[in-house]
């Protein structure tokens, strides 16, 4: 009887040790993942921390992104529509130079 209890207790302890090892491995993986996230986040610029976050700034940022995306789509279309490198480069330069002009004309203050 005592021998059976000792065997069952040893079995439970072995299973508990396996579960504890699995928990420790999972915690270690989680800690490595969090450290990797912290390392990446520290390298990226932080938006909204130490900057003014008004509705006007947010609107201006959205307008800039929309205009940039439209010009990017234009460049992608030209890239796939033509095989001539001079045309691709010309459109790219035209988009870069026209960005401030379009921004001023399309989004008055």
Helices and strands as residue ranges (DSSP letters): H 2-43, H 55-81, H 85-106
